[in-house]
């Protein structure tokens, strides 16, 4: 998965159109970790 796709996932989870291109500065593994953490938190709140 590309960094761009990971950023799209973050935007989708957060339901935002904000420019998150600054996240491209992160390593791919860091973006993957961020996506996983956000998903876990959102799922936790949803339960």
N, CA, C and O atoms as a printed pandas DataFrame, in Angstrom:
     atom_number atom_name residue_name chain_id  residue_number  x_coord  y_coord  z_coord
0              1         N          UNK        A               1    0.857   -1.176    0.000
1              2        CA          UNK        A               1    0.000    0.000    0.000
2              3         C          UNK        A               1    0.902    1.238    0.000
3              4         O          UNK        A               1    1.926    1.280    0.683
4              5         N          UNK        A               2    0.509    2.217   -0.761
5              6        CA          UNK        A               2    1.308    3.440   -0.883
6              7         C          UNK        A               2    1.015    4.400    0.274
7              8         O          UNK        A               2    0.000    4.286    0.962
8              9         N          UNK        A               3    1.932    5.340    0.462
9             10        CA          UNK        A               3    1.735    6.364    1.487
10            11         C          UNK        A               3    0.490    7.178    1.181
11            12         O          UNK        A               3   -0.265    7.539    2.085
12            13         N          UNK        A               4    0.280    7.462   -0.091
13            14        CA          UNK        A               4   -0.895    8.245   -0.489
14            15         C          UNK        A               4   -2.185    7.526   -0.114
15            16         O          UNK        A               4   -3.133    8.150    0.364
16            17         N          UNK        A               5   -2.219    6.212   -0.332
17            18        CA          UNK        A               5   -3.412    5.429    0.004
18            19         C          UNK        A               5   -3.627    5.420    1.518
19            20         O          UNK        A               5   -4.761    5.519    1.986
20            21         N          UNK        A               6   -2.545    5.302    2.277
21            22        CA          UNK        A               6   -2.664    5.321    3.736
22            23         C          UNK        A               6   -3.233    6.649    4.217
23            24         O          UNK        A               6   -4.040    6.687    5.146
24            25         N          UNK        A               7   -2.810    7.741    3.579
25            26        CA          UNK        A               7   -3.335    9.059    3.946
26            27         C          UNK        A               7   -4.821    9.152    3.589
27            28         O          UNK        A               7   -5.603    9.740    4.337
28            29         N          UNK        A               8   -5.206    8.584    2.468
29            30        CA          UNK        A               8   -6.629    8.551    2.099
30            31         C          UNK        A               8   -7.429    7.791    3.153
31            32         O          UNK        A               8   -8.546    8.185    3.489
32            33         N          UNK        A               9   -6.871    6.718    3.670
33            34        CA          UNK        A               9   -7.548    5.938    4.709
34            35         C          UNK        A               9   -7.726    6.787    5.966
35            36         O          UNK        A               9   -8.799    6.793    6.569
36            37         N          UNK        A              10   -6.678    7.500    6.356
37            38        CA          UNK        A              10   -6.767    8.383    7.532
38            39         C          UNK        A              10   -7.858    9.429    7.309
39            40         O          UNK        A              10   -8.668    9.679    8.202
40            41         N          UNK        A              11   -7.884   10.039    6.126
41            42        CA          UNK        A              11   -8.914   11.036    5.836
42            43         C          UNK        A              11  -10.307   10.419    5.911
43            44         O          UNK        A              11  -11.243   11.052    6.400
44            45         N          UNK        A              12  -10.445    9.198    5.434
45            46        CA          UNK        A              12  -11.738    8.520    5.488
46            47         C          UNK        A              12  -12.173    8.222    6.909
47            48         O          UNK        A              12  -13.332    8.427    7.270
48            49         N          UNK        A              13  -11.243    7.738    7.710
49            50        CA          UNK        A              13  -11.569    7.431    9.107
50            51         C          UNK        A              13  -11.968    8.695    9.851
51            52         O          UNK        A              13  -12.918    8.693   10.634
52            53         N          UNK        A              14  -11.237    9.771    9.600
53            54        CA          UNK        A              14  -11.507   11.036   10.291
54            55         C          UNK        A              14  -12.641   11.827    9.648
55            56         O          UNK        A              14  -13.102   12.824   10.203
56            57         N          UNK        A              15  -13.085   11.382    8.485
57            58        CA          UNK        A              15  -14.146   12.063    7.738
58            59         C          UNK        A              15  -13.803   13.539    7.551
59            60         O          UNK        A              15  -14.571   14.429    7.917
60            61         N          UNK        A              16  -12.628   13.771    6.969
61            62        CA          UNK        A              16  -12.163   15.138    6.768
62            63         C          UNK        A              16  -11.631   15.325    5.362
63            64         O          UNK        A              16  -11.158   14.384    4.725
64            65         N          UNK        A              17  -11.718   16.535    4.899
65            66        CA          UNK        A              17  -11.136   16.921    3.614
66            67         C          UNK        A              17   -9.873   17.756    3.842
67            68         O          UNK        A              17   -9.301   18.313    2.905
68            69         N          UNK        A              18   -9.454   17.828    5.103
69            70        CA          UNK        A              18   -8.264   18.609    5.448
70            71         C          UNK        A              18   -7.041   18.080    4.700
71            72         O          UNK        A              18   -6.937   16.887    4.417
72            73         N          UNK        A              19   -6.136   18.976    4.391
73            74        CA          UNK        A              19   -4.903   18.605    3.705
74            75         C          UNK        A              19   -3.975   17.909    4.691
75            76         O          UNK        A              19   -3.415   18.541    5.586
76            77         N          UNK        A              20   -3.823   16.614    4.518
77            78        CA          UNK        A              20   -2.966   15.836    5.397
78            79         C          UNK        A              20   -1.671   15.430    4.698
79            80         O          UNK        A              20   -1.006   14.479    5.107
80            81         N          UNK        A              21   -1.325   16.154    3.650
81            82        CA          UNK        A              21   -0.129   15.808    2.883
82            83         C          UNK        A              21    1.152   15.894    3.707
83            84         O          UNK        A              21    2.161   15.290    3.344
84            85         N          UNK        A              22    1.124   16.632    4.803
85            86        CA          UNK        A              22    2.297   16.689    5.672
86            87         C          UNK        A              22    2.663   15.303    6.207
87            88         O          UNK        A              22    3.800   15.067    6.615
88            89         N          UNK        A              23    1.694   14.395    6.201
89            90        CA          UNK        A              23    1.962   13.034    6.662
90            91         C          UNK        A              23    2.876   12.271    5.709
91            92         O          UNK        A              23    3.426   11.232    6.074
92            93         N          UNK        A              24    3.040   12.784    4.489
93            94        CA          UNK        A              24    3.951   12.148    3.543
94            95         C          UNK        A              24    5.392   12.166    4.043
95            96         O          UNK        A              24    6.228   11.403    3.559
96            97         N          UNK        A              25    5.684   13.030    5.003
97            98        CA          UNK        A              25    7.029   13.113    5.576
98            99         C          UNK        A              25    7.340   11.897    6.454
99           100         O          UNK        A              25    8.505   11.596    6.716
100          101         N          UNK        A              26    6.301   11.210    6.903
101          102        CA          UNK        A              26    6.497   10.032    7.736
102          103         C          UNK        A              26    6.944    8.853    6.887
103          104         O          UNK        A              26    6.686    8.805    5.684
104          105         N          UNK        A              27    7.608    7.914    7.521
105          106        CA          UNK        A              27    7.958    6.660    6.852
106          107         C          UNK        A              27    6.676    5.852    6.664
107          108         O          UNK        A              27    5.700    6.039    7.390
108          109         N          UNK        A              28    6.692    4.960    5.689
109          110        CA          UNK        A              28    5.514    4.141    5.426
110          111         C          UNK        A              28    5.116    3.360    6.673
111          112         O          UNK        A              28    3.931    3.272    6.993
112          113         N          UNK        A              29    6.075    2.803    7.368
113          114        CA          UNK        A              29    5.768    2.028    8.573
114          115         C          UNK        A              29    5.130    2.907    9.654
115          116         O          UNK        A              29    4.274    2.446   10.409
116          117         N          UNK        A              30    5.546    4.161    9.725
117          118        CA          UNK        A              30    4.958    5.081   10.696
118          119         C          UNK        A              30    3.513    5.395   10.330
119          120         O          UNK        A              30    2.654    5.488   11.207
120          121         N          UNK        A              31    3.244    5.558    9.038
121          122        CA          UNK        A              31    1.869    5.796    8.586
122          123         C          UNK        A              31    0.990    4.585    8.872
123          124         O          UNK        A              31   -0.158    4.731    9.291
124          125         N          UNK        A              32    1.523    3.401    8.648
125          126        CA          UNK        A              32    0.765    2.176    8.929
126          127         C          UNK        A              32    0.422    2.091   10.414
127          128         O          UNK        A              32   -0.686    1.697   10.780
128          129         N          UNK        A              33    1.368    2.459   11.257
129          130        CA          UNK        A              33    1.128    2.461   12.699
130          131         C          UNK        A              33    0.059    3.481   13.061
131          132         O          UNK        A              33   -0.823    3.198   13.872
132          133         N          UNK        A              34    0.134    4.665   12.463
133          134        CA          UNK        A              34   -0.858    5.709   12.713
134          135         C          UNK        A              34   -2.256    5.240   12.321
135          136         O          UNK        A              34   -3.206    5.411   13.086
136          137         N          UNK        A              35   -2.384    4.656   11.147
137          138        CA          UNK        A              35   -3.683    4.157   10.683
138          139         C          UNK        A              35   -4.224    3.109   11.654
139          140         O          UNK        A              35   -5.401    3.139   12.012
140          141         N          UNK        A              36   -3.368    2.187   12.075
141          142        CA          UNK        A              36   -3.804    1.138   12.993
142          143         C          UNK        A              36   -4.256    1.718   14.329
143          144         O          UNK        A              36   -5.268    1.285   14.880
144          145         N          UNK        A              37   -3.526    2.682   14.849
145          146        CA          UNK        A              37   -3.892    3.313   16.124
146          147         C          UNK        A              37   -5.213    4.059   16.027
147          148         O          UNK        A              37   -6.047    3.978   16.929
148          149         N          UNK        A              38   -5.401    4.784   14.934
149          150        CA          UNK        A              38   -6.654    5.523   14.750
150          151         C          UNK        A              38   -7.819    4.559   14.637
151          152         O          UNK        A              38   -8.864    4.768   15.253
152          153         N          UNK        A              39   -7.646    3.502   13.851
153          154        CA          UNK        A              39   -8.724    2.508   13.706
154          155         C          UNK        A              39   -9.080    1.888   15.042
155          156         O          UNK        A              39  -10.258    1.764   15.375
156          157         N          UNK        A              40   -8.065    1.493   15.818
157          158        CA          UNK        A              40   -8.321    0.891   17.127
158          159         C          UNK        A              40   -9.099    1.838   18.021
159          160         O          UNK        A              40  -10.043    1.428   18.696
160          161         N          UNK        A              41   -8.709    3.090   18.026
161          162        CA          UNK        A              41   -9.369    4.082   18.888
162          163         C          UNK        A              41  -10.813    4.317   18.457
163          164         O          UNK        A              41  -11.715    4.385   19.292
164          165         N          UNK        A              42  -11.022    4.438   17.152
165          166        CA          UNK        A              42  -12.378    4.671   16.645
166          167         C          UNK        A              42  -13.272    3.464   16.970
167          168         O          UNK        A              42  -14.423    3.632   17.373
168          169         N          UNK        A              43  -12.743    2.265   16.797
169          170        CA          UNK        A              43  -13.516    1.071   17.124
170          171         C          UNK        A              43  -13.828    1.001   18.621
171          172         O          UNK        A              43  -14.921    0.599   19.018
172          173         N          UNK        A              44  -12.858    1.396   19.441
173          174        CA          UNK        A              44  -13.050    1.400   20.888
174          175         C          UNK        A              44  -14.161    2.370   21.279
175          176         O          UNK        A              44  -15.005    2.044   22.114
176          177         N          UNK        A              45  -14.164    3.534   20.692
177          178        CA          UNK        A              45  -15.184    4.537   20.992
178          179         C          UNK        A              45  -16.553    4.071   20.512
179          180         O          UNK        A              45  -17.568    4.338   21.155
180          181         N          UNK        A              46  -16.574    3.371   19.371
181          182        CA          UNK        A              46  -17.826    2.898   18.790
182          183         C          UNK        A              46  -18.488    1.791   19.578
183          184         O          UNK        A              46  -19.680    1.537   19.404
184          185         N          UNK        A              47  -17.746    1.133   20.432
185          186        CA          UNK        A              47  -18.313    0.003   21.211
186          187         C          UNK        A              47  -18.843    0.414   22.516
187          188         O          UNK        A              47  -19.344   -0.420   23.270
